[in-house]
Amino acid sequence: MEQELRGSMRLGSYLRRLRVGYGLSLRRVEDKAKTGGGEIDNSQLSRYERGKCYPSFDKLCLLANIFNVPIQNFSDVLDLERVAPFEPDAGAGVEQLKADANRDWEQGNFGRAYAVYETILTRLEEGLQGEVAYDQVARARFNVARTLLRMGKISLAESELRLILRRHRDITPETTALVLLVLADAHDEKGDKYLAILEAEKSLAIAREIGHAEYQGYALHRVARTQFEQGDYAQALENFRAARELLEGKATRHDLTLIRTTVGFCQVMLGKVDRGVRELKEALQTSSQDGFRRCSATALLYLGQAHQLKGEERRARDYFEEAELMAHGGEERYVDILFQTAYHMWDMARAAQNQVQEKVYFGRLKFLRSQLDRHFLEVEKFDQFIELGKGR
């Protein structure tokens, strides 16, 4: 109860970040509120930002309109209170913090990585008037955004990215290219494949213009991922291979392993099942050795699908169950992977006319669907099933 009375420092910090990002003073927000037919006293807003009290729902709606963000963002920010135990010690340097956060990112500990990236951003913002260039702040915000995306907070991530692009003249082309790539990720997660490709192609054009081979590789990888999700496996495979060639010796071991995983699955879907399975098993071995948990879960999911296509249901089920355990087995639950494994187990139960398992997995899918904002093939098929009234 005491926490409710004094408000949320996290929500307050987010409101201040929005206001500063838009270049608005407290007084200017008050004026905008009046123009929009509402009222927020500048001293009241100051109390919100300092975590002294919570805004009412009406005030949050008004602030959402002023800052042009969905009201869901505020709920997502409050949900991030759970990362508080992962906040780093005050004495650690920024470079060490960045290395720690990058390691947690690769290991799939996104809540822990977010807490550290957020700390870095706050420190750099506080030093903005001193020796810190805005491009450094933009890079820190970029890391916050890409982590939010992995945590399923798509709208919140998109808002952070658009804040960076509002000051596009103050950031380097390299940073712009990276931001556009993650913005493409956000569009893809929301199911807008057209905008995802458009943003990725913009990033690719910038990378080519400045002659940055690594960023060209990442841009091609982003284009390939959208093609992959649209089922255009032949074109996706071509672009994945081109991306891998550009990234070899430049990208991290994690990113190269992730590409190998998607290459393997493309081969499976193009009928080269045995070759694809070998690629997936090699990617799984690397990701397991290096502790890349999400990458391991993805490889297990794809191996399950490969054996499902071959009609080897027992082996498929074993891989799906392993993928499920991996997706459950750490600080972060990967809801999208849990949904996909449940979907394929449900699909096999339906094909086998096993009504008991079909009901179990259907119930699991309904539960997981309520936690997903992402759009991908299994989600679309399940939603269609529900819309047709077959799930009653």
C-alpha positions as CSV (number, residue, x, y, z in Angstrom):
1,M,0.0,0.0,0.0
2,E,2.9,2.4,0.8
3,Q,4.3,1.8,-2.7
4,E,0.9,2.8,-4.2
5,L,0.8,6.0,-2.3
6,R,4.2,7.2,-3.3
7,G,3.8,6.1,-6.9
8,S,6.3,4.5,-9.2
9,M,9.9,5.7,-9.8
10,R,9.9,3.5,-12.9
11,L,6.8,5.1,-14.3
12,G,8.0,8.5,-13.3
13,S,11.3,8.0,-15.1
14,Y,9.5,6.8,-18.2
15,L,7.3,9.9,-18.2
16,R,10.3,12.1,-17.8
17,R,12.1,10.3,-20.6
18,L,9.2,10.8,-22.9
19,R,8.9,14.5,-22.1
20,V,12.7,15.1,-22.5
21,G,12.7,13.0,-25.7
22,Y,10.1,15.3,-27.2
23,G,11.9,18.4,-26.0
24,L,9.0,19.6,-23.8
25,S,9.2,21.5,-20.5
26,L,6.8,20.7,-17.7
27,R,4.9,23.9,-18.5
28,R,4.7,23.0,-22.2
29,V,3.1,19.6,-21.3
30,E,0.6,21.5,-19.1
31,D,-0.3,23.8,-22.1
32,K,-0.7,20.7,-24.4
33,A,-3.0,19.1,-21.9
34,K,-5.2,22.2,-21.9
35,T,-5.2,22.2,-25.7
36,G,-6.3,18.6,-25.7
37,G,-9.2,19.4,-23.4
38,G,-7.7,18.1,-20.2
39,E,-5.7,19.4,-17.3
40,I,-2.3,18.4,-15.8
41,D,-0.7,21.0,-13.6
42,N,3.1,21.2,-14.2
43,S,3.8,20.6,-10.5
44,Q,1.5,17.6,-10.6
45,L,3.5,16.2,-13.5
46,S,6.7,16.8,-11.6
47,R,5.3,14.7,-8.7
48,Y,4.5,11.9,-11.2
49,E,8.0,12.0,-12.6
50,R,9.6,11.9,-9.1
51,G,7.5,8.9,-8.2
52,K,5.6,10.8,-5.5
53,C,2.2,9.6,-6.7
54,Y,0.4,7.7,-9.5
55,P,-1.5,9.4,-12.2
56,S,-5.2,8.5,-12.5
57,F,-6.3,6.5,-15.5
58,D,-7.7,9.7,-17.1
59,K,-4.4,11.5,-16.6
60,L,-2.6,8.6,-18.2
61,C,-4.9,8.7,-21.2
62,L,-4.2,12.4,-21.5
63,L,-0.4,11.8,-21.3
64,A,-0.6,9.0,-23.8
65,N,-2.2,11.4,-26.3
66,I,0.3,14.2,-25.6
67,F,3.3,11.8,-26.1
68,N,1.6,9.8,-28.9
69,V,2.1,6.4,-27.2
70,P,-0.4,3.6,-26.5
71,I,-1.9,3.5,-23.0
72,Q,-0.6,-0.1,-22.9
73,N,2.9,1.4,-22.6
74,F,2.3,2.6,-19.0
75,S,1.1,-0.9,-18.0
76,D,4.2,-2.4,-19.6
77,V,6.4,0.0,-17.7
78,L,4.9,-1.0,-14.4
79,D,5.3,-4.6,-15.3
80,L,9.0,-3.9,-15.6
81,E,9.2,-3.4,-11.8
82,R,10.1,-7.2,-11.8
83,V,13.6,-6.4,-13.1
84,A,14.5,-4.4,-10.0
85,P,16.4,-7.3,-8.4
86,F,18.7,-7.3,-11.4
87,E,19.8,-3.7,-11.2
88,P,23.6,-3.6,-11.1
89,D,25.8,-2.1,-8.4
90,A,26.4,1.6,-8.7
91,G,30.2,1.2,-8.8
92,A,30.4,-0.8,-12.0
93,G,31.7,1.1,-15.1
94,V,29.7,1.5,-18.2
95,E,31.9,-0.7,-20.4
96,Q,31.7,-3.6,-17.9
97,L,28.0,-3.1,-17.6
98,K,27.6,-3.3,-21.4
99,A,29.6,-6.5,-21.5
100,D,27.5,-8.0,-18.8
101,A,24.3,-7.0,-20.5
102,N,25.4,-8.3,-23.8
103,R,26.2,-11.7,-22.3
104,D,22.8,-11.9,-20.6
105,W,21.2,-11.0,-23.9
106,E,22.9,-13.8,-25.7
107,Q,22.0,-16.3,-22.9
108,G,18.4,-15.2,-23.2
109,N,18.1,-13.6,-19.8
110,F,16.3,-10.6,-21.1
111,G,15.0,-9.2,-17.9
112,R,18.5,-9.2,-16.4
113,A,19.9,-7.6,-19.6
114,Y,17.1,-5.0,-19.6
115,A,17.9,-3.9,-16.1
116,V,21.6,-3.3,-17.0
117,Y,20.9,-1.6,-20.3
118,E,18.4,0.7,-18.6
119,T,21.1,1.6,-16.0
120,I,23.5,2.5,-18.7
121,L,20.9,4.6,-20.5
122,T,20.1,6.5,-17.3
123,R,23.8,7.2,-16.6
124,L,24.5,8.4,-20.1
125,E,21.4,10.7,-20.1
126,E,22.5,12.2,-16.8
127,G,25.9,13.0,-18.4
128,L,24.4,14.4,-21.7
129,Q,25.4,17.9,-20.9
130,G,29.0,16.9,-20.2
131,E,31.3,14.6,-22.2
132,V,28.6,12.2,-23.5
133,A,27.6,12.6,-27.2
134,Y,23.9,12.0,-28.0
135,D,24.9,9.1,-30.3
136,Q,26.1,7.1,-27.3
137,V,22.7,7.8,-25.6
138,A,21.0,6.6,-28.8
139,R,23.0,3.4,-28.8
140,A,22.0,2.8,-25.2
141,R,18.4,3.4,-25.9
142,F,18.6,1.1,-28.9
143,N,19.8,-1.7,-26.6
144,V,16.9,-1.0,-24.2
145,A,14.5,-1.2,-27.2
146,R,15.7,-4.4,-28.7
147,T,15.5,-6.0,-25.2
148,L,12.0,-4.8,-24.7
149,L,11.1,-6.4,-28.0
150,R,12.5,-9.7,-26.8
151,M,10.4,-9.4,-23.7
152,G,7.3,-9.0,-25.8
153,K,6.7,-5.3,-25.1
154,I,6.4,-4.4,-28.7
155,S,4.7,-1.0,-28.4
156,L,7.1,0.2,-25.7
157,A,10.1,-0.8,-27.8
158,E,8.7,1.0,-30.9
159,S,8.2,4.2,-28.8
160,E,11.9,4.1,-27.7
161,L,13.0,3.6,-31.3
162,R,11.0,6.5,-32.5
163,L,12.4,8.7,-29.8
164,I,15.8,8.0,-31.2
165,L,14.8,8.8,-34.8
166,R,13.2,12.1,-33.8
167,R,16.8,13.3,-33.4
168,H,18.1,11.6,-36.5
169,R,20.5,14.6,-37.3
170,D,22.3,13.9,-34.0
171,I,23.0,10.2,-34.6
172,T,25.4,8.5,-37.0
173,P,24.3,6.6,-40.1
174,E,25.5,3.4,-38.4
175,T,23.2,4.0,-35.5
176,T,20.3,4.9,-37.8
177,A,20.8,1.6,-39.7
178,L,20.6,-0.4,-36.5
179,V,17.5,1.5,-35.2
180,L,15.7,0.9,-38.5
181,L,16.5,-2.8,-38.2
182,V,14.9,-3.2,-34.8
183,L,12.0,-1.0,-36.0
184,A,11.6,-3.6,-38.7
185,D,11.6,-6.3,-36.0
186,A,8.8,-4.4,-34.2
187,H,6.7,-4.2,-37.4
188,D,7.3,-7.9,-38.1
189,E,6.2,-8.8,-34.5
190,K,3.0,-6.8,-35.1
191,G,2.3,-8.7,-38.3
192,D,3.1,-5.9,-40.7
193,K,5.5,-7.6,-43.1
194,Y,5.4,-4.8,-45.7
195,L,6.7,-2.2,-43.2
196,A,9.2,-4.7,-41.9
197,I,10.7,-5.2,-45.3
198,L,10.6,-1.5,-46.0
199,E,12.5,-0.5,-42.9
200,A,15.0,-3.4,-43.4
201,E,15.6,-2.2,-47.0
202,K,16.2,1.4,-45.8
203,S,18.8,0.0,-43.3
204,L,20.4,-2.0,-46.1
205,A,20.6,1.1,-48.3
206,I,22.3,3.1,-45.6
207,A,24.8,0.3,-44.8
208,R,25.7,0.0,-48.5
209,E,26.1,3.8,-48.8
210,I,28.6,4.0,-45.9
211,G,30.3,0.7,-47.0
212,H,29.5,-1.1,-43.7
213,A,29.6,-4.9,-44.6
214,E,28.6,-6.0,-41.1
215,Y,25.4,-3.9,-41.1
216,Q,24.6,-5.0,-44.7
217,G,24.8,-8.5,-43.3
218,Y,22.3,-7.8,-40.5
219,A,20.0,-5.9,-42.9
220,L,20.0,-8.9,-45.3
221,H,19.3,-11.2,-42.3
222,R,16.3,-9.0,-41.3
223,V,14.9,-9.2,-44.9
224,A,15.4,-12.9,-44.9
225,R,13.6,-13.4,-41.6
226,T,10.5,-11.7,-43.0
227,Q,10.7,-13.8,-46.2
228,F,11.2,-16.9,-43.9
229,E,8.1,-16.0,-41.9
230,Q,6.1,-15.5,-45.1
231,G,7.0,-19.0,-46.3
232,D,9.3,-17.8,-49.1
233,Y,12.1,-20.3,-48.0
234,A,14.1,-20.3,-51.2
235,Q,14.6,-16.5,-51.2
236,A,15.1,-16.5,-47.5
237,L,17.8,-19.1,-47.7
238,E,19.6,-17.1,-50.4
239,N,19.6,-14.0,-48.3
240,F,20.5,-15.9,-45.1
241,R,23.6,-17.3,-46.9
242,A,24.5,-13.9,-48.2
243,A,24.1,-12.4,-44.7
244,R,26.3,-15.2,-43.2
245,E,29.0,-14.5,-45.7
246,L,29.0,-10.8,-44.9
247,L,29.0,-11.5,-41.1
248,E,31.6,-14.2,-40.9
249,G,34.4,-13.0,-38.8
250,K,32.5,-9.9,-37.8
251,A,29.3,-10.9,-36.0
252,T,29.1,-12.6,-32.6
253,R,29.1,-16.4,-32.3
254,H,25.5,-16.1,-31.0
255,D,24.3,-14.3,-34.1
256,L,26.1,-16.7,-36.5
257,T,24.6,-19.7,-34.6
258,L,21.1,-18.1,-34.9
259,I,21.6,-17.7,-38.7
260,R,22.7,-21.3,-38.9
261,T,19.5,-22.4,-37.2
262,T,17.3,-20.5,-39.7
263,V,19.3,-21.8,-42.6
264,G,18.8,-25.3,-41.4
265,F,15.0,-24.9,-41.1
266,C,14.9,-23.3,-44.6
267,Q,16.6,-26.4,-46.0
268,V,14.1,-28.6,-44.2
269,M,11.1,-26.7,-45.7
270,L,12.7,-26.9,-49.2
271,G,12.8,-30.7,-49.0
272,K,16.5,-31.0,-48.0
273,V,15.4,-32.5,-44.7
274,D,18.5,-34.5,-43.8
275,R,20.8,-31.7,-44.6
276,G,18.7,-29.2,-42.7
277,V,18.5,-31.6,-39.7
278,R,22.3,-31.8,-39.6
279,E,22.6,-28.0,-39.7
280,L,20.1,-27.7,-36.9
281,K,21.9,-30.3,-34.7
282,E,25.2,-28.5,-35.2
283,A,23.6,-25.2,-34.3
284,L,22.0,-26.8,-31.2
285,Q,25.4,-28.2,-30.1
286,T,27.0,-24.8,-30.3
287,S,24.2,-23.0,-28.6
288,S,24.0,-25.6,-25.8
289,Q,27.8,-25.4,-25.3
290,D,27.7,-21.5,-25.1
291,G,24.5,-21.2,-23.1
292,F,22.4,-19.6,-25.8
293,R,19.2,-20.7,-24.3
294,R,16.7,-19.1,-26.6
295,C,18.7,-20.2,-29.7
296,S,18.8,-23.8,-28.3
297,A,15.0,-23.7,-27.8
298,T,14.5,-22.5,-31.3
299,A,16.7,-25.2,-32.8
300,L,14.8,-27.8,-30.8
301,L,11.5,-26.4,-32.0
302,Y,12.7,-26.6,-35.6
303,L,14.0,-30.1,-35.2
304,G,10.6,-31.1,-33.9
305,Q,9.0,-29.7,-37.0
306,A,11.5,-31.4,-39.2
307,H,10.6,-34.8,-37.8
308,Q,6.9,-34.0,-37.8
309,L,7.2,-33.4,-41.6
310,K,9.0,-36.7,-41.9
311,G,6.1,-38.4,-40.1
312,E,8.3,-39.4,-37.2
313,E,5.9,-38.3,-34.5
314,R,7.7,-39.8,-31.5
315,R,10.9,-38.0,-32.3
316,A,9.0,-34.8,-33.1
317,R,7.3,-35.0,-29.7
318,D,10.6,-35.6,-27.9
319,Y,12.1,-32.4,-29.5
320,F,9.0,-30.4,-28.8
321,E,9.0,-31.4,-25.2
322,E,12.7,-30.5,-25.0
323,A,12.0,-27.1,-26.6
324,E,9.2,-26.5,-24.1
325,L,11.5,-27.4,-21.1
326,M,14.2,-25.1,-22.5
327,A,11.7,-22.2,-23.0
328,H,10.5,-22.7,-19.4
329,G,13.8,-23.3,-17.8
330,G,15.3,-19.9,-16.9
331,E,14.6,-16.5,-15.6
332,E,12.6,-15.7,-18.8
333,R,9.7,-17.7,-20.3
334,Y,9.7,-17.6,-24.1
335,V,6.0,-17.5,-24.6
336,D,6.2,-17.5,-28.4
337,I,8.2,-20.8,-28.4
338,L,5.9,-22.3,-25.8
339,F,3.0,-21.4,-28.0
340,Q,4.6,-22.9,-31.1
341,T,5.5,-26.2,-29.3
342,A,2.0,-26.5,-27.9
343,Y,0.5,-25.7,-31.4
344,H,2.4,-28.5,-33.1
345,M,1.6,-31.0,-30.3
346,W,-2.0,-30.0,-30.6
347,D,-1.8,-30.5,-34.4
348,M,-0.4,-34.0,-34.0
349,A,-3.0,-34.9,-31.4
350,R,-5.8,-33.8,-33.8
351,A,-4.2,-35.8,-36.6
352,A,-4.1,-38.9,-34.4
353,Q,-7.6,-38.2,-33.1
354,N,-6.3,-38.3,-29.5
355,Q,-9.1,-36.2,-28.0
356,V,-7.6,-36.1,-24.5
357,Q,-4.3,-34.6,-25.6
358,E,-6.1,-32.4,-28.1
359,K,-8.1,-30.8,-25.3
360,V,-5.0,-30.4,-23.1
361,Y,-3.0,-28.6,-25.7
362,F,-6.0,-26.6,-26.9
363,G,-6.4,-25.3,-23.3
364,R,-2.7,-24.5,-23.1
365,L,-2.9,-22.6,-26.4
366,K,-5.8,-20.5,-25.2
367,F,-3.9,-19.6,-22.1
368,L,-0.6,-18.7,-23.9
369,R,-2.5,-16.8,-26.6
370,S,-3.7,-14.3,-24.0
371,Q,0.0,-13.5,-23.2
372,L,1.1,-12.9,-26.8
373,D,1.2,-9.7,-28.8
374,R,3.3,-11.3,-31.5
375,H,2.0,-12.4,-34.8
376,F,3.4,-15.5,-36.6
377,L,2.0,-18.4,-38.6
378,E,0.9,-20.6,-35.7
379,V,-0.9,-17.7,-34.0
380,E,-2.7,-16.8,-37.3
381,K,-3.8,-20.4,-37.8
382,F,-5.0,-20.7,-34.2
383,D,-6.9,-17.4,-34.4
384,Q,-8.5,-18.6,-37.6
385,F,-9.6,-21.8,-35.9
386,I,-11.2,-19.8,-33.1
387,E,-12.8,-17.3,-35.4
388,L,-14.5,-20.1,-37.4
389,G,-16.0,-21.3,-34.1
390,K,-14.2,-24.6,-34.1
391,G,-12.8,-24.0,-30.6
392,R,-16.1,-23.9,-28.8
